[in-house]
Structures are given as C-alpha cells and as structure tokens.
C-alpha cells in the first residue's frame, strides 16, 4: 500500500528512542523524511546508528530540550517548514499524588504538556496559512482511564486530550488535521520502569513487573511498531478524513490505542 507520504518532511519530538524512534524509522521506510528532535546527544547517536543498521538514510536531527522556555521557537527557526508534526516527547513519572512532589510534577509537564502546547502554537499557524498539514499528538491511555499510581501522567494526558479536542475542532476549517493517539502501555525502557515501580508497591518486588501485564489487552504490552504504524497511517492522505472528531477505534478501560476522542 502506498501511503502517499514519499518526500514528506516529518518532525518528531522525542524521536531518538522508544515509540518516537520507531515512528521515525517507519516514516523513513515509507520514503518520508523524518527529522528527529531529542535532548540527549547519546540517544541521537544511537538513533542514527539504528537508521544505518536498517539501511536507511541518516535522518536530520536537532539537539534541543523542549522543556525549556522558548525551545519551540528555536526549533521553528531551524526547521520552519514541515508537512507533519508528531508531538511525542515526554517522561512523566509514576506515583500517586504524594509520591510526586511539586518540582517533579512541574518538570514533567514542562516537557510533555507545555511542550506539546508550545509546539502546536508555533507550527499550527504556518500550516493553516498554507492550507495543509497534520499534527499528531502521542498522548496516552491514562488520560481516559486515570489511575491513582500514575496521577501526574493521567492528569497531563487528560489535559492534552482536551487541548487536542479544542484545537482540532477549528484547525480543519483551515485544512489542518490535529488529532491524538492514546497508546495503551507499550514496551519500552520507560514503561518497564513504571511497571517496576508499581510492582515494588504491589508485591514488594520490582522484578515481578511482568505480572502486571496479564490484564492488558491480549495479555501483553503493545509493541512500538504497532503504535508507529498507526501513527504513520493516520497522518497519511489515505486517512485524510480522520480528525479529532471522526470516530473512536477502541477505548476499553485498560486501553487499546485509539486515534481520536469523540463522536460527531
């Protein structure tokens, strides 16, 4: 299937590892031109190696911490013209309302919540002015199914869902699709760390983290490639009628991924 994205420029925040890197690789396999944004030089080096190992061209990359004030504007100055923006950068800790102190809570939201908002504030006007573009927010199922032991992430994700609702309802009038994908728990180092934290609290043994996945859909974590394929397809012209209000794929309590948030 030709996704009609060959040559498209795709800016991916948090693109050097995990779901973000897999999304970038998937775009490259489809002939698009991913641009990776990350704040750790070592991670960007590893990402370039992953591209080389896959026989893909070395991607353009930008070293930048999107949690810093003015970072989105700096990025736009370097990369002002993209067809697709994938907001993915984020690292929100596990814990209940007592476990996560104010400093850590604010730090986490600076990267993910305000990072997504600021990137959209900067890139959306450009896309609307020219009359086309796509913004895909990789959010998280915790916003729809909040749990007390991931309260910082659940609250931030819920805010981003509302943000995506509001922005996406208006942007289509200017030819720009803005929607979100809520992955259910997906295999990654960060997810394993969260599950280890929860296993320590529940069982007193972080090594028993895999036991917590038995209740997930299909009895396992989602794979990064499954999330990546969903993101790439949904941002392609083949899925051009998908916006923040089009349909709902699935939103069970534990959360199979879904790509939009309400019915028309």
N, C-alpha and C positions, 0 to 999 in steps of 0.2 A: 504494500500500500504506500503510495506517495503522499506524504503529509503536506506537501507543498510549502516546505519551510527552507528549502535549499537557499543558502546565502543570507538568510535572515540573521540579524545581529541580536543576540540574546544575552542580557545582563543578568547574572545570577549571583546574588549575595549569599555569603556562606557557601561558596561554590567549591571549596577546596577539600571537602571531606563529607562523609555521610550521604544523606539524600541529595544535598546540593551538588556534590561531585558526580553522583550517578546521573542526576538530571543533566549536568553539563556533558557528560560522555554520551548520553542518549541523544541529545541535540546534535552533537558532532557526528554521530553515526548517521543521522538523517540529513547531513550536509549543511546544517546551520553553523553559525559562527559564535560559539559561546565565549563570553567574557567573564572571567572569574573574579570575584571580589572576596577578599579574606584579610584577616588581621595578623595571621601568623606566617612569617616567611617560610618556615619549615613545611607547613601544610601546603602552601602554594607550590613549593618544590616537589613535594610528593604527588600533588595533583598533576603537575607537568609530566612526571615520570609515568603516571597512570595513563595519560594520553599517549605517550610514546609506546608503552607496552601494548596498547590497543591498536597501534598503527595509525593513530590519528594525528593531524597537525597540531603543533604546540599552540595552545589557546592564548589569547591575550589575557592578561591578568593585571589586577590593581591591588596593591597592598594598602589597606585602609581599615581603620577601626570605625565602624558605623555607629558606635555608641557615643562618639564624640560630637559635640556641638559643631554644626557646620560641615560635617562629613559628607552629607548627601550633596550639598552644593559643590564641594570639592570634586566629588566623583562626577557630577554632571559636567563640570568644566573639562574633565579629562575624556569623558565618554558621553557626548551630548546627544547622540543620535542612535537610538536602538529601536528595534521593532517589538521586542518582548522584554518585559522586566519580570523576573522571578524573585520575589522577596522571600528569602529562606533563612537568613542569618538569625541565630538565636540560641541562647543557652540558659534556660531557666531552671533553677534548682528544684529538687523535690523537698518536701517537708510541709508541715502544717503551719497554721498562722503564727505559732510560737517559734517554730524551728527557724523560719526565715526572717532575719531581722530587717529593719528598715533599709539599711545601707545596701544589703544584698538584693533586696526586693527592687529598689530603685535602679541598681546597677543592671539587673536582668532586664528590666523594662526599657532602659535606655537603648539597648541593642535591638530587642525584638519589637516591642510595641511602638516606641517612638522611632526606631529605625525604619519600620515598615511605613509609618505615617510620613516621615520626612522624605523617604524615597518616592512615595507616591506624590507628595506635594511638589517635588521637583520635576519628576518625569511626566506626570499626567498632563500638565498644561502644554508641553511640547507635542505630545501625542494628539491631544484634542485639537490643537491648532492645525496640524497637518491632516487630521481626519481619520487616523487609523492607529492601531496599537493594541497591545494586550498587557495587562498586569495580572500576574498570578501570585496570590499570597498563600504560601505554605504555612498553615496555621496549626491545627492540632485538635484532635477529638475531645480533649479535656475541656474545651470551651463549651461544648454541647453536653458533655457528661462529666461535670466537675466532681472532683473527689477531694476530700479534706487533706490528703497527704501529698497533693500537688497543687496547692491552693494558689500559689503565685502564678504558675503556668496556666491554670484553669481560668483565673480572673483575666490575665493578659490575653489569652486566646479568645475569651468571650468579647473583650473589648475590640479585638481585631475583626471578629465576625461582624459586629455592629458597624465598625468602620467600613468594612468591605461592602456590606449592605447599602449603606448610605452613599458611598462614592459610586459604586457600580450601578445604582439605580439612575443616576444622572449621566454618567460618562457615555453610556450607549447612545445618547442623543447626539454625541459628537464623534461617533464611530469607534469608540474605545471600549473594549471589554475589560472589566475588572471583576474578578471572582476569586474564590478561595478554595483550597483543598484542605480537608481535615484528615490527615493520616491517622489511622489507628496506630498503636505502638509499633514502631518499625525498628528492625535490627540495626543497631549502631553502638559504638562505644558509649555514647551519652545515654542511650536508652538502657544499656546494661547497667550503667552506673546508677540510674534512677531505680531500677528494679533491685539492685543490690541494697540500696538504701532502704527500700520498702521491705525486703526480706530480712534485713537486720532488725527492723522494728517488729515485724510479724513473727519471725521464727527465732530471732536472736542469732542468725547465721546468714551473712550476705551471700555465701556460696550456694544457697538454696534459691537464688533468684529465678532460675528456670521454671520452678514450680508455679510461679505466679503467672506464667503464660498459658497455662492449661485452659483457662476460661476465656481466652481471646478467641475471636473468630477463627475457625479452622484449627484451633488449638495451638497456635503458634504466633510469633511476631510476623508482621508483614516484612517483605523484602524491599530494600531500597529501589531495586529495579522496577518493582510493581508500582511504586509511587512515582517513579521517574516517567514511566511510560504513560501513566495517567496525566501527568503534568504536560508532557510534550504533546500528546494528542489533544488535550483540552485547549491548549494555546494555538493549535494549528487551524488553518482555514477550514479543514474538514469538520471542525467542531465550532464553526463560526456563529451559530445561533445560541451558543451557551453563554449566558451571562449570570449575574448574581441571583437572578430570579427564575431561571428557566425550569429547573427540575431538581429532584433530590434523588441521588443514587441509592443511598442507604445511610441510616443514622441510628443503628442499634446502640444500646447502652454502652457496650464495650467498644463499638465503633469500627465498622468497615468504612474505609475512606469515602467521603463524598465531596463533590466538587462545587456545589452551590448550596444556598442556605434557605431558600423558601420557595413556596409555590406562587405563581402569578394568580 
